[in-house]
Amino acid sequence: MTKSFTLIKEQQIPEINSLVQLWEHKRTGARLLSVINDDENKVFSINFRTTPKDSTGVAHILEHSVLNGSEKYPVKEPFVELLKGSLATFVNAFTFPDKTCYPVASQNEKDFYNLIDVYIDAVFNPILSEQTLMQEGWHYEIEDPSAPLKYKGVVFNEMKGAYSSPDNYLAKVIIESLFPKHIYGVDSGGNPAEITNLTYENFFAFWETYYHPSNSFIFFYGNDDPDTRLKLMDGYLKPFKKKKVKSAVPLAKPFKKPKKLEYAYLATEGEDLDKKHFLTVNWKLPDASDPVQAMSFHILTHTLIGTPASPLYKALTDSGLGEDLAGLGLESDLHEMIFSTGLKGTKARNAKKIETLIFDTLQKLVTEGIDPDTIAASINTLEFAMRENNTGGFPRGIAIMLRALSTWLYDDDAFKTLAFEAPLAEIKNRLATDSRYFEKMIQTHLLDNMHRTVIRLTPDVELAQRLEAEETLRLDSARKTMSDDDIRKHIENTQKLKIRQETPDSAEDLAKLPVLDLADLDKQARTIPIEEIQVQDSKVLYHDIFTNGIVYLDLAFDMRAMPQELLPLTEVFARALFEVGTETEDYVKLSQRIGKSTGGIYGSSVTATTQGSRESRAYLTIRGKSTMSQANEMLSILRDVLLTVKFDNKERLKQIVMEEKAGLESGLAPAGIALRTCACARSLAAQVTSTTRPRALAICLHCANSRPRLIKNGRTC
């Protein structure tokens, strides 16, 4: 099958233990990145560079729509039906401001190719009827001529929810403020006030323009046969011819001077609105074409705001001017990076003080220098994370794909971000020859950088009423232009759509979906080796598995004796253990020590039912990880914390509580279901804060700014 493809580049990349090949399909120009390794969790994704010109949400609506039936699989929700007979470890789609991704993953090879077949037909041969746009995008809903018109639609409703979250809304306006008159200056997810301007003609034209092999970036990862990948894709791509697609993402025109902007967000009565303001300072940074510079920004960001002990983070939270950090942190998924920070839960009169504090702190770091231990801790933390390459339950291949796309999508080298040894070594070398390397970055890219914005986000209890009135006015204006026949047509469309939604797929159509047979399944269940060891009065569970030289240690403390009313405070206590300091180290020094010597130590609470019993159990868990050579130091840190922690720093404890409170509040709107179903309020806060803070994905990001610390400003549906 290599006759159908041209090999552009091939490289062994030890950092990800993979042979990486970049191919180009001769007939269509489709690009294909093939990552070959022994990972059984195979990943495929077909990605398109999608560059909307307005905020009608066409890219987001299409992401929903193509997964609503195709020519080969004409069922309403093929991937939902597919999951009923699949071993998929990931099935979903992402919409970013400049790309749309359709990834799937499975450990079963037949299942993997089944998933690919369904997704390829979905993107290249979708059933995009007007009813599809009505359901997934928007439509006029009316059931009786005397009834008022209403807007309905999946994405329309999702985005109304997204705009009701101040953190989501802040992320949107930060990006748009830095990129006016640019692709990033519109909302790819869709502004509810503009979604209803999307016509079927524009909807279909967007798919016809961008969903073409010539505009695709195809990705494979794992232990399946690399030649089969090429053969498979050639079969899918053969019907198409090369087409010129204008989808390049330009660099933004630099600002001549900084801008200050103010926006209102939806607030409700009864809140202490005087303390519900946001203030962030936001910078546009260079693109990621220089891997040394890009990695340096990641290290610098961690140095500045990566932990509560980081100098800028500490200055902001110690100031008492707000409850918790706000902003994007480092945004590196776009053509040009963004750094953004500030405070939420602040007062309007504190805006100038916060802005001044940020610049004064940065200037002080440049003048007096950054503590070398802080930089060393940040470098070790990021190096450990890159070497470990632990993405948790998120397929590792998808994380690698997103790293590659940060350069590949912009017609740059896809291999740059996958190999980290050389850039990391160069950073260490620069730091050895110039101890002020990071201070100079602050001066150049933050203090002297005119391409920045200061954003004030203010609560407005009347905004919802005004938006509702504007929507009613649009509906009334639309109705005035409609004849009686138009109204009857909309009533018919509403009825037809409901019938379509309520009518089950035919058995004949469902039978077209590929499913696994018993013969396709592994007969042996996979088990994790476990050995029980008794050490004095404690039980130790030991798992003898390959961890690439990393020691993972979990300590679990039974909390059955704790009064039930105190259980919700466990998360705050667990966090405070490592953020208030010990008898010999304040929390800054303790944080530096943890960062320099381990891959991270943290505490949390775990509640679960007991197998075979109706009883529940609650544990305080402390989790740490380190290299084998650092294991003794990790144990030393744990001993010092558990035996000598100092809880007499009331100001620090108050900061932790305020940050947790702010995190919980900001997660209420996007995580309402979790709030309703979670028995322990603080357990919810753990879920919410892990998904609503800057590097997070898991459910639809348009509706709930969430992502497991992997995707930022992407929309997962």
Buried (B, 14 or more C-beta within 10 A) or exposed (E): BEEBBEEEEEEEBEBBEBBBBBBEBBBBBBBBBBBBBEBBBBBBBBBBBBBBEBBBBBBBBBBBBBBBBBEBBBBBEBBEBBEEBBBBBBBBBBBBBBBBBBBBBBBBBBBBBBBBBBBBBBBBBBBBBBBBBBBBBBBBBBEEEEEEBBBBBBBBBBBBBBBBBBBBBBBBBBBBBBBEEBBBBBBBBBBBBBBBBBEBEBBBEBBEBBBBBBBBBBBBBBBBEBEEBBBBBBEBBEEBEBEEBEBEBEEBEEBEEBBEBEBBBBBEEEEEBEBBBBBBBBBBBBBBBEBBBBBBBBBBBBBBBBBBBBBBBBBBBEBEBBBBBBBBBBBBBBBBBBBBBBBBBBBBEBBEBBBEBBEEBBBEBBEEEBBEBBBBBBBBBBBBBBBBBBBEEBBBBBBBBBBBBBBBBBEBBBBBBBBBEEBBEBBEEBBEEEEEBBBEBBBEBBBEBEBBBBBBBBBBBEBEEEBEEEBEEBBEEBBEEBEEEEBEEBBEBBEEBEEBEEEEBEEEBBEBBBBBEEEEEEEEEEEEEEEEEEEEEEEEEEEEEEEEEBBBBEBBBEBEEBEEEEBBBBBBBBBBBBBBBBEEBBBBBBBBBBBBBBBBBBBBBBBEEEEEEEEEBBBBBBBBBBBEEBBEBBBEBBEBBEEEBBEEBEEBBEBBBBBBBBBBBBBBBBBEEBBEEBEBEBBBBBBBBBBBBBBBBBBBBBBBBBBBBBBBBBBBB
